[in-house]
Amino acid sequence: MNDNIIIAVDAMGGEGSPKKVIDGVSLHYHKNNDVFYKIFGNKFELEQLLLNKINKNNFELIHTEDKVLDKDSALEGAKKSKKTSMWMAVESVKNKESDIVISAGNTGALFVISKLNLSMIENIDKPALSGLWPNKNGMNIVLDLGANIKCSEKNLIDFCIMGSSLHKSLFPDEKSKVALLNIGSEDIKGHEVLRSVYHKLKLKNNYDFEFKGYIEGNHIMDGDVNVIVTDGFTGNIALKTAEGTANFITKEIKKNMTSGIIGKILTSLNYKNLMKFKKRLDPRLYNGAIFIGLNSPVIKSHGSTDSVGFSYSLDVCKKIIKGNLINKIKMNIK
Amino acid sequence: MNDNIIIAVDAMGGEGSPKKVIDGVSLHYHKNNDVFYKIFGNKFELEQLLLNKINKNNFELIHTEDKVLDKDSALEGAKKSKKTSMWMAVESVKNKESDIVISAGNTGALFVISKLNLSMIENIDKPALSGLWPNKNGMNIVLDLGANIKCSEKNLIDFCIMGSSLHKSLFPDEKSKVALLNIGSEDIKGHEVLRSVYHKLKLKNNYDFEFKGYIEGNHIMDGDVNVIVTDGFTGNIALKTAEGTANFITKEIKKNMTSGIIGKILTSLNYKNLMKFKKRLDPRLYNGAIFIGLNSPVIKSHGSTDSVGFSYSLDVCKKIIKGNLINKIKMNIK
């Protein structure tokens, strides 16, 4: 057990929990033999669900009386008690009993509980919410997705460092190429803070990523860069707009492709190809978000994802620990 | 001629001009009998292109020596001379010889030239760049798309008024439903300026639109609202991110649907249905942008659109004049 990565799992958050969480852990367990799961939740519910699914040497069940609800405000959820599955899962990382924590529950509460329990990485001013976003060649890391509405120069430079370190942890064979999201590619574009960060990184970039300047919204998915940095307001709106556009288009195409009996037959015959597309863009592959900037990263799996999505988020946990994310950030930030 | 709407057309801007502009005017002319086109550009080029395409009673050719280039900076383009086709077209609106002006040329220069020549609507502080964006039920008006990086409360409220007036002019049978783009739907979300506008419009909305509160990026295309207001930085990034996402997805689907010979055959058999989708989302339908806030709106057709797209933008010109856009704004702003 000692060489294993220890993941603290909040089993009680998100739609369909705790069943989807336990099924996700089970899926992950069957593909990995070097992970130990500390599962926090109501033992009466969990014992039924866990029955024989995971070898007893690979998990521990920690009973929790209480849970944070999705409808709780961030502060309500955090203040509820220190006996919620979310609080206790985070606390186990604080106490160094686990390497990393994951929850599919209330995002705001998870953020507050994490900030209350875990200290910041030295010289990082603010933690950020980062996410995965597909591009033509693979995946982008995008941050901040909503933790910080206003960002200083220092914050944005920190985000570049944290984002590229996260990228390197998740995709160790790729070179990190960082860009700032802006409304034009010329160096005079955008607001003052952005221009100042641009000039600082252009003049002197002693970090271990390549700085590619500005990127516009229509080029996020081109694959020319793979770490995209912005403030939390803009990042949140960009991500959600992309989600909304993707949903709209796939629904419209489906509606049109299957209109009329001929359309239905032809589309079903071409099903295999459609499935390839679906697999390529399966939102479960990049569900949720990663809080980064604390002394241990905190993984938020999407509340509405299923057990497969949850198991992908467990993969992210493992890669982050194997990739020494926190050390990578510390080496760059000093 | 006197009852006709008079559109000042800058024929020399954008890719494929002046041919695509003249072809666009010709397409529009054949569907409308109540428009007179004042066409500004090099007469030696234009005369060849115009040959017999449009009845002589429906157009006038105004020779211009010079033109703004796409590569000019906004200021270079504007300062070039007062003899460019863009300057003279805008000037003809200033001199009340035309009702409205359209150009497919340099956006920045068009904005500067318009601001230099046309006065602001009284009590409006800043003009905005607005655009059309498809939604499930029809079209959204979205503004600002990049003219104003920072916006005050007053600016955003002005944008609500201008956006809903534009919506009413273009879609007279619909009710205008206005929302503020934000990172959550709860009233405490977002930055201070946004929250203050929200509370003002919730408390007292004596304008002739329905105020629907906040909208998140993933709901822009749901069709529950049809006027979406934001600052120019956020709006530009949201619009371009949506464009990029749409391009990415349609390319990926095409690639996957037509992979292998069977896929190619099946997709080509289902061509009719695919074309329905393409028509529904044809970017030419909502190309370009509308500068709004000046005493006359200025229509920017997309530089890369074709003659069909240009003719759609001429439709927008006609609807704006028929719909008395400027009066609608003035009645609301006072």
Chai-1 contact restraints between the chains, C-beta under 6 A:
chainA,res_idxA,chainB,res_idxB,connection_type,confidence,min_distance_angstrom,max_distance_angstrom,comment,restraint_id
A,G146,B,I183,contact,1.0,0.0,6.0,A-B,restraint_1
A,I149,B,H191,contact,1.0,0.0,6.0,A-B,restraint_2
A,I183,B,G146,contact,1.0,0.0,6.0,A-B,restraint_3
A,I183,B,F233,contact,1.0,0.0,6.0,A-B,restraint_4
A,I183,B,N236,contact,1.0,0.0,6.0,A-B,restraint_5
A,H191,B,I149,contact,1.0,0.0,6.0,A-B,restraint_6
A,E216,B,K240,contact,1.0,0.0,6.0,A-B,restraint_7
A,G217,B,I237,contact,1.0,0.0,6.0,A-B,restraint_8
A,G217,B,K240,contact,1.0,0.0,6.0,A-B,restraint_9
A,G217,B,T241,contact,1.0,0.0,6.0,A-B,restraint_10
A,G217,B,G244,contact,1.0,0.0,6.0,A-B,restraint_11
A,N218,B,K240,contact,1.0,0.0,6.0,A-B,restraint_12
A,N218,B,E243,contact,1.0,0.0,6.0,A-B,restraint_13
A,N218,B,G244,contact,1.0,0.0,6.0,A-B,restraint_14
A,I220,B,G244,contact,1.0,0.0,6.0,A-B,restraint_15
A,M221,B,G244,contact,1.0,0.0,6.0,A-B,restraint_16
A,M221,B,F248,contact,1.0,0.0,6.0,A-B,restraint_17
A,F233,B,I183,contact,1.0,0.0,6.0,A-B,restraint_18
A,T234,B,I237,contact,1.0,0.0,6.0,A-B,restraint_19
A,N236,B,I183,contact,1.0,0.0,6.0,A-B,restraint_20
A,I237,B,G217,contact,1.0,0.0,6.0,A-B,restraint_21
A,I237,B,T234,contact,1.0,0.0,6.0,A-B,restraint_22
A,I237,B,A238,contact,1.0,0.0,6.0,A-B,restraint_23
A,A238,B,I237,contact,1.0,0.0,6.0,A-B,restraint_24
A,A238,B,T241,contact,1.0,0.0,6.0,A-B,restraint_25
A,K240,B,E216,contact,1.0,0.0,6.0,A-B,restraint_26
A,K240,B,G217,contact,1.0,0.0,6.0,A-B,restraint_27
A,K240,B,N218,contact,1.0,0.0,6.0,A-B,restraint_28
A,T241,B,G217,contact,1.0,0.0,6.0,A-B,restraint_29
A,T241,B,A238,contact,1.0,0.0,6.0,A-B,restraint_30
A,T241,B,T241,contact,1.0,0.0,6.0,A-B,restraint_31
A,T241,B,A242,contact,1.0,0.0,6.0,A-B,restraint_32
A,A242,B,T241,contact,1.0,0.0,6.0,A-B,restraint_33
A,A242,B,T245,contact,1.0,0.0,6.0,A-B,restraint_34
A,E243,B,N218,contact,1.0,0.0,6.0,A-B,restraint_35
A,G244,B,G217,contact,1.0,0.0,6.0,A-B,restraint_36
A,G244,B,N218,contact,1.0,0.0,6.0,A-B,restraint_37
A,G244,B,I220,contact,1.0,0.0,6.0,A-B,restraint_38
A,G244,B,M221,contact,1.0,0.0,6.0,A-B,restraint_39
A,T245,B,A242,contact,1.0,0.0,6.0,A-B,restraint_40
A,T245,B,T245,contact,1.0,0.0,6.0,A-B,restraint_41
A,T245,B,A246,contact,1.0,0.0,6.0,A-B,restraint_42
A,A246,B,T245,contact,1.0,0.0,6.0,A-B,restraint_43
A,A246,B,I249,contact,1.0,0.0,6.0,A-B,restraint_44
A,F248,B,M221,contact,1.0,0.0,6.0,A-B,restraint_45
A,I249,B,A246,contact,1.0,0.0,6.0,A-B,restraint_46
A,I249,B,I249,contact,1.0,0.0,6.0,A-B,restraint_47
A,E252,B,F277,contact,1.0,0.0,6.0,A-B,restraint_48
A,I253,B,F277,contact,1.0,0.0,6.0,A-B,restraint_49
A,N256,B,N273,contact,1.0,0.0,6.0,A-B,restraint_50
A,N256,B,K276,contact,1.0,0.0,6.0,A-B,restraint_51
A,N256,B,F277,contact,1.0,0.0,6.0,A-B,restraint_52
A,M257,B,N273,contact,1.0,0.0,6.0,A-B,restraint_53
A,S259,B,N273,contact,1.0,0.0,6.0,A-B,restraint_54
A,G263,B,N270,contact,1.0,0.0,6.0,A-B,restraint_55
A,G263,B,N273,contact,1.0,0.0,6.0,A-B,restraint_56
A,L266,B,L266,contact,1.0,0.0,6.0,A-B,restraint_57
A,L266,B,L269,contact,1.0,0.0,6.0,A-B,restraint_58
A,L266,B,N270,contact,1.0,0.0,6.0,A-B,restraint_59
A,L269,B,L266,contact,1.0,0.0,6.0,A-B,restraint_60
A,N270,B,G263,contact,1.0,0.0,6.0,A-B,restraint_61
A,N270,B,L266,contact,1.0,0.0,6.0,A-B,restraint_62
A,N273,B,N256,contact,1.0,0.0,6.0,A-B,restraint_63
A,N273,B,M257,contact,1.0,0.0,6.0,A-B,restraint_64
A,N273,B,S259,contact,1.0,0.0,6.0,A-B,restraint_65
A,N273,B,G263,contact,1.0,0.0,6.0,A-B,restraint_66
A,K276,B,N256,contact,1.0,0.0,6.0,A-B,restraint_67
A,F277,B,E252,contact,1.0,0.0,6.0,A-B,restraint_68
A,F277,B,I253,contact,1.0,0.0,6.0,A-B,restraint_69
A,F277,B,N256,contact,1.0,0.0,6.0,A-B,restraint_70
